[in-house]
Amino acid sequence: MTGDAGKAQEAFQNTVREAASRSTQDEPPPDRLWFFRDARWRCLALSEQGIQAEPGTLEETEISPMAPVQIERLASDQLAVWISAAPEPQRSALALFYLDEFSLREMLVLLALKAGELSELISVGRRQFQAWLDATTPVEGQ
């Protein structure tokens, strides 16, 4: 999420420290989503300290039935690198969507978004990702 392993580790460690501090004061985190929410906000704050990409528009295309084949051809970290370059809150929405660990309700709570907003962020992001896939890992015959 931060695009920098050191910043991500710092956010994670600070989240764990905060959880431990709350627990020693008999105020433990209220639920498992607290950890993700807290770490996300810490990552966002840390990433704002660095250089940010200039806003721009990315090409979009419809999702291809060949997308799974194209994704299989990616190096394991290419999806993460592509997502980390997305603007916030799209970056967080895509990360949570592709992690496939959270229900829709949990994603809405974590991101503080309405269902329509989340849907739009994921939909646009997937079409942009497909355009990038088509440019970087074309499928023969397309």
N, C-alpha and C positions, 0 to 999 in steps of 0.2 A: 504494500500500500504506500509506503514512503518512497520506494525506489532506492532505498539505501539500507543495507542490512544493519548497520550500526544504529541508525535512527530507529529502526523497527525493534531491535533488541532493547534499546533504551526505553521505548514506549511500553514494551512487554514487562520489563523489570519494574518500571514505575507503577504499572497496573497491579502487579503482584504485591509490591510494597504497600500500596494503598489498601488492597484487600486484607493483607496481614494486619495493618494498622487498624482497620475497621473491626476486624475480628477480636483484636486485643481489647478494644473498647466496647465489646459486646454489641457491635453494630455490623454484623457480617453483611457482605453483599446480598441483596434481596433475592437474586436469582442468577442462573447461569448466563443470561443475556447481559447482566451488568458487566461482566469481564469483557465481552466483545464490544459493548458500547464504550466503556472507558478506554480500552486499548485503541479503538477507532478514533476517538476524539484526541487522544494523545498523539497518534500518528498524524492526524490532520494538522495539529498544532506544530509538530516538528517539521512536517513537509512544507509548511508555509514559511519556514525560516530559510529554505533554500531557494534556488532559482526555479521559477515556474515556467512551463512552456507557454508560448504565446497562444492566445485563443485562436482557433481557426475552425474550419469546417472540413470534415472528412467525407470522402465519397461513401455512398451507401449503395448496396445492391440487395436484392431479395436473397433469402437464405436458400442455398443450393442443396439439392438432395445428396450431392457429393461432399458436403461439408464434413461429415464424419471421416471420410477418406483423407481429406485435406488435413484435418486436425491430427490424424494418426501420423502424418508425415512431418509434423512439427517436432522440433527439439522440445524436451520436457519443460524448459523454462520460457519458451517463446510466448505462450498464452499469458503467463504471469507478467512478462515484460510489456506485452501489448496492453493489458489491463492497467498496469501501473502508470501508463502514459495518458490514460483517459482523465478527463477533468472530474473533479468531485461535484456532485454526489454520484455521477455515473460510475466512477471507479469502484466505489464501495458497493453499489448495486450489482455490478458485474461480478465482483469478487465473491459476494455472498451467493449470487445465482450459480456461478460455476463451482463453488465449493460443494453445493448440493447437500448441505448439512442443516439448513434452516427451513422451517415452514414459511409460507407466505406471511402469516401473521407475525412471526418472529422477525422476518426481514423488515416488515413495515415498522415494527417497534424499534429495531436497531437503528434504522435509517431515519426515523421520524418523518416518514413520507406517507402520502395517501396511496391507495392501490393504483389509481390511474397514473400517478407520477412515477411510481416504481415500474409499472408496465411500460411506460414510454421510454424511460431510461434504458431498460433492458432491451426493448425492441430496437431502438435506434442503435444501441451498442452492438447488438448481434448483426445488424445490417452493415454497420461499419466494419466489424470484424470480418464479415464475409467478403467485403470488397478488398480488405487487406489480404485475406486468404487467397482470393483469386489472383492478386498481384504477386504474391510471394510463393504460393504452392499451387500453380495451375494444374488442373486435371486434364489429361490428354483427351481431345475430342470436344472440349468446351469452347 
